Amino acid sequence: MDSVKFTSQYEPADFETFVLVTHDAGANFLEDKIKSITGTSVILEDFSNAERNTVKSYNFVADGKFKEIIIASAGKLSEVCDMRLEKLGGYIYSKIKTNNSRICVLNNIEGIGHETTSAFLTSGIILKSWQFDKYKTEKLPAKIGSLTCVTNYIEQNESKYPELDALIQSIFDVRTMVTEPANVLTPTALKNMALDLEDLGVNVSILDNKDMAKLGMNALLGVSKGSEQPPYIVIMEYRNGKKQDKVLGLVGKGVTFDAGGICLKPAKGMSEMKGDMTGAAVVIGIIKALALQQAQINVIGAIGLVENTISGNAQKPGDVVKAMSGTTIEVDNTDAEGRLVLADVLWYVQQKYSPNIVIDFATLTGAIQVALGHEFAGYMSNSDELSRQLELSSKNVGEKIWRLPLHQSYEDDIKSDIADIKNVGSGRGAGSITAAMFLKHFIKDSTQWAHIDIAATEWDSRDRALSQKGATGFGVRLINDFIKKNVMDEE
């Protein structure tokens, strides 16, 4: 897309597509704007009682030129909020029919409490526009050539949009990483993408195979034994806060392909396992978003990058490994590898950087989809306060999360007869919870911690409000809001 612009003046002749955004009392607005665009009075259906997110498209000819007019209703003005405006923008994009169109957005949802309406509508339109055609011989046509928003609040929207644009860029990066095939996005390639953050002022350091062996990271190294691809831990330090400020730790699972190891997955659906590195991609995305905004905060992002494949050297069911923390683990199932990777990364981050809060992201269990479907990410936490803060941010941005119990009664399920713990539960039930109970062994008592299982929300086979079929980028907006509301404002 060529540009996004906020202006108070516009010439109808300069645009092919017009978006008119209204609410439950906006009939006069629609009549006036349609007349200014078409030059004639056109009677359309009544939008005064339309449900929110009602979006309809109409075609006109004005001055011998085709004009597309999209009317979008936000419903009751009293219920309008930033999140709904952003989603409405996504629905608007879905109705645009022309390609490479110069689009003009006009709305009458402006005033007290809604000065940045245009910025959020724009964000929703652009978030929905992402598409991946890198490997297509014939490229997919772009619907949007340029986007102009007509508003009386130019300064407010121009001030707000850079933050939204930083999130858009970062979410697009996450979606791209998740969509790339595993023969392209290897642990080495993903490491190099993280290194690109150095251009934004992020200090990036790498632990390789030898470094991890010296540190005793045998849980992570055991996962990588079956692959020819070398493993890495990538640490991204974004320090733009005061030296005495609290430190937030973000940890991501980065299994760039998960065949299941010797406990081989069935062939059906295995191609989807290229996305088992989404947790790492989300952490990279969050760090990028913070750096682009020059957020005043201290954050450590750490990702464990491996492949879980099969060879004569692969880790075997029944093997026992000692993690960096000293905890011994019986590997009961080589397809429960993500928690082994996270065990060493979580411990390393706490030992070296002493963060006050640690949040990890992982496509950890298929069981989370059984429990919650694609609507919610499941999470578990040792802190009621951290949980409350995350759930408020979830409501603010519309990335839904649901807390599951991290109760001591589940501990017996991961006890091992020959080691301290084993990497899967004894029964078939509560698979997501027993996975979190395993991770809890690598969290210090002084650390506020939340584990977010995004296995069912990182990819969707359906069109969503802000994403088309495929990768969603779930988590970037959630943590950005959490940081703004709870970390940056702390004294």
N, C-alpha and C positions, 0 to 999 in steps of 0.2 A: 504494500500500500504506500502511496506517495506521501500522504501527509494527514495530520489531524490538526484542525484549526478551530478556535473559538472566536466568534465575531458577533457584532450586533447588527451588521449590515449585510445584505445579500441580494443578488440579482437572480430571480427565478430562471432566467435564460441560461445561467451558467451550470445548471444541474440536470441530470437525467432522472434521478431518484429522490423523492422527498419522503421523509419520515415525520409524521405528525403524532406526537405523543400527548395524550390527554388523560383526563380523569373523569370522575362521575358527574362533573358539572362543567364540561368543556365543549358543549355543543356549538356555542358562538365562535369559539376559537377555531374549530374545524371548518365551519362555514367560511369564515374570513380568510383562512389560509388557503383553502381549496380554490376560492375565487381568485386570490392573488396569483396562484400558480397557473390555473387554467384559463383565467380571463372570463369565466362564466360561472353562474350559480348552478351548482350540481347538488342534487338531493341524494344523500346517502342514508344508509340505515342509521337508526338512533344508537349512539354509543353511550348515552348518559347513564344507562344501567348495566353496561357491559362488565363482565367479570374481569378481574385483573389478568394480565397477560393475554388478553384477547387481541390478536394481531391479524389484520386483513389487508390484502393487496388489491389495488385498483389500477387500471390502465387508462390513460387519457392521451389525446392528441391536442397540443397547444402550439399555436403558431407553426403548424405543419411538422412539429417534432413530437416524438413519443415521450411521454412522461409516466413514470411509475410512482404512484402515491401509496405509501404504507401507513395505515392508521393503527396505532397501538394504544390500548387502554391500560392504565395502571390501576384501574378500579377505584376504590374509595381513596380520596386524597388523604384522609386521616390515617390511613394504613400504609402509606408509601414510606419506604425506607431505602437506604443505600443498596442493601442486598437485593431487594425486589426490583429496583431500577436496573441493576446489573443483569439480573436474569431476564428482565424485559428486553434489554439490549440483545441478549442471545436469541430470544424468540423473533425479534425484528430481523436479525441476520438471516434466519431460516426462511423468511418470506421474500427476501430480495431475489429477483429473477434475472436481472441483467448482469452482464459481466463487465469488469473494469469500470464500474459506474462511479460518477461523481455524485456523492450523496450529501444531501442537506437535511439536517435534523432540526426540527422546530418543536418546542414543547411549551406547555403552559403549567408545568409543575415546578414553578420557581417561586422563591420568596423565603419567608422565615423558616429555617430548618431545611430548606431544599435548594440552597444556592449552588450546589455542585451536582445538580441533576444531570447536566450534559456530560460531565466527566464520567459518571458511573454508567450512563447509557452507552457512551463510547467504549468504555472498558468491556462491557458485556458483548457489544457487537464484535469487537476485535477478538476477544477470547474465543468466541464461537467460530471465528473465521479460520482458525488454524487447520491446516491440512498437510499431509505428508505425501509428496509425489517424487521424492528423490530418485526412486528406482523405476519410475514410469517413463517410457519412451515419449509418450505424449503427456505433457504437463497439464495438470488440472487448472482450469481458468480461474482467475481471481475475481470475486464478485466486486470487490471494493477497489476503486482507483484512488479516491481521496474522500475524506470525511470532514464536513464542515458543520459545526454546531452553532446555531444562532441563539444567543443568550444575552441577557442584560447583566450577567454576572461573570464577565470575562476574566477578571482578576482572580476570583475565587476558583473558577474551573482550571485556569492555567496554573494555579498554585497546587491544586489537588492532583492534577493529571500525572505529573512526573512520578508520584508514588505508585499510582495505578499502572503506569507504563512499565515501571521497574518490575512489578509483579507479573505483568503480561509477558515481558521478555523472559523472565525466569521460568514461568510456567511453560512457555513454549519450548524452552531448553529441556525441561523435564520430559515433556511429551515426546520430543525428538529422541532423547536418550532411550526412553522406554520402547519406542517404536523401532529403533535401529535393530537389525538382525545381529545375532550373537557372533557371527563370523566377522562382523565389523566392529561391534562394541565389545571388545575383549577387556579384561582387567587393565591391560596396558593402555588401551584407548580411553577408557574411562578415567584412568589416572591422569592422562594428558589433558582431558577436558577440565578436570579440577585444577590443573596447573595454569590453565588460562585465566583463572581468577586472580592471579598475581598482577595482571594488568589493571585490576580494580583496587589494588592496595591490600590484597589478602596475602598473608604469609602462608605458603604451602610447603609442607615437608612430607617426605615419603619414607616409610619403613618397608624394606624389601625382605626377601626370604631370610637372608642372613641376620638382619636386624631382629626379625621376629623370633628366630631360633635362639638368639642370645637372650632375649627377654622371656623365653619359655612359653611362647604363644602356641602351644601344641594343639589346642582346640581348633584354632583357625587353620594352622598348617596341615592338620590331618584332613580337612575338607579338600584342600588343593592337591593332595598327593596323586589323585587319579588324572590330573590334567597336565598337559605340556605348557599351559599358560602360567606364567609366574604370578604369585599372589602379591598384593600390596595392602598396606594401610596408608591412607592419605589423610593428613591432618591439615585442616584449613583454619588458620587463626585470623579472625577479624577482630581487631582491637581498636575501637574508635571511641571507647568510653573512658571514664576516669580510671586511674590505676587502682583505686580502692573499690571500684564498682564490683558488684557481684558478676560471676561468670556463668554463662549458660552453655551447657554442653549439648550438642546435637549429634546423634550417632545413627548411621544408616547401614543396612545390610546391602551388600553389593555383589550378589552372586550373578554374574553376567550370563551364565546359563546353568540350569539345574536339571541334569538328567536323572538325579536321584542317587548317583553313585552305584554301588553294587546292588542296592535296593532299588533297582531300575524302575522308573516310572513307566506306565503304559504308553504306547505310542500316541494314542488319541489325546490331543491337547498338549503334547510335550512341546510343540513349537511355541506355545505361550510362555514357556519357562525362560525365554529371553528377557522377560520382564521381571525376573527375580532380583534385579538390581535396583528396583524402583526406590527403595528406601535410601540408597546412596544418592540417586538422582535428586530426590526431594531435598536432601541435606545440601547438595551443591546448589540447587535452586534457591533455597532459603538464604544461604550465604551470599549468593549473587544479588538477590533482591535487597538485602541489607546494605551491601557495598554500593549498589547503584543509588540508594537513597542517602548514603553517607550517614546511616543511623548511628547514634551515639550509644554504643553498647559494646560489650566484650563477649564474643561468642567463639567457642571452639567447635568446629565441625569435624567429625572423624568417620571415615567409611572403610569397611573391610571389603576388599575386592578379590574374588576368587571365581573359579569355575568348579562346579561339582559334576565331574564326568567319571568315566570308568576306564580302567586299564589294569595291567597286572600289578601295578604299584598302589592301586586305590585302597583307601581305608576300608576295613571289613567290619561287618556287624559283629559285635562282641569285643572289638578292640577297646582298650582303656587308654585314655590320654590325660595328661595333667595340664590344666589351663594355667595361664600366667598367674592367677591368684593363688595357685597351689591346690585348688580343688581338683579331685580326680573324677573323670567322667567315663562311664561305660557307654560306648556308642552302640545303642541297641538297634538304631535304624539310621543308615547313612543318608536317607532322604530327609532327615530332620537336621539339616546342616546349618541352616541360618542361625539358629541359637548358639551353635558352636562358634561361628564367626563373631557374633555379637558378644559372646562371653569375654573374649580377649580384648575386643575393642572397648567395651564398656569399662572393664577394669583398668586398662591403660589410660583412658581419658581421666578417670577419677584419681589414679595414682599420680599422674604427671601434672594435671591442671587444677585439681580440687574444685570442680564446678559446684555451685550451690544447687543447681537444678540440672538434671539430665533427662532429655526426651529422645527416645529412639524410635525410628521408623523402619518397618520391615514388612515385606510380603511373607509373613511367617507361617501361616497355617491355612489350609483349605477349610478347616473347621470353622473359621470366622465367617465364611460365606454361608455355610450351613446354618449358623446361628442368626446372622443378621442380613443375609442377602447382599445386594449391591448398594443398599441405601445408607448404611452406617459403617464406619470403621469401628472396630472394637478396640477398647483400650483398658489397661489396668494400671493402677498407680498405688504407691505406698503413702500418698499424701492427699488428704481430703481438700486441702486448700488449693493445691495445684490442679486437682480435678475440677474444682469449681471454676477456676480461672480458664481452663481449657474449654469447658462446656459453654461458658459465656462467649468466648471467641468463636466457638462452633456455631452458635446461634447468630452471631454478628455477620459471619461470612457465608453461612449456608453449607459449610462442609461438616456433615453430621457425624458425631462420634457417640458411642454408647459404652458406659463403664461396666465391666464385668468384675466379679469378685476375685480378689487376690487373697484368698482365705487359706489359713494354715492347714485346714483339713485336706487340701489337695496335695500337701507335701508328700504324703505317703506314696502317692502315685509315681513319683520320680525317684524313690529310693532304690538303690542298686544293692544287689547281694555281694558284689565284689569291689565296688568303688563307692565314692561318696554319693554320687547321684548318677542317673542315667538320662539320656537325652530325649526320651519319649515317656508318656504315661503308660501305666499298666493296662488300662482299658481303652475303649474307643471313645468314651465320653470326655467332654470338657477339654478337647485338644488344645484350644487356644489358651485356656487358663493354665494348663500344666506347662505349656511352653513358656508362659510368663513366669510361672513359679520357678522354672529352671533359670531364667534370666535373673530373677531376684537374688539368686545365690551370688551374683557378681555385682550387686549394688550395695554400697556401704550404708550403714545405718544413718549417717549424717547427710546423705544425699536425697533430696526430693527427686522422685523418678516417675516417669510415665512411659509406658510401652504402648505404641500405637500400631496395631496390626492392620495394614492397608491392603491386604491381599485381595479383598473384594471391591475396593473402591478405586484402585489405581488404573483400572481398565474396565470399560463397559461396552457391551455389545449393542447398546441402545444409544440413541441420541439423548444427550442430557441438555439442560438449559444452557450451560456455558461450554459444552464440548460436544464434538461429533463422536461417532462411534470410534472407540479406540482409547488411547491414553488420555487421562484426565488432568494430571498434574496436582492431584489431591494432596493437601498438606501445606503447600507454600502459603496460601492466603490465611490458613488457620494459624500458623505459627507467627506470621507477620503481625496479625492482629493481637495475638497473645503477647508478643514482645512489646508492642506499642502500649498496650493497656497495663501490663504488669511488671515489665522489666526496665524499660527505658525511663519510666517515671519514678523509679525507686531512688531514695536518697542514699 
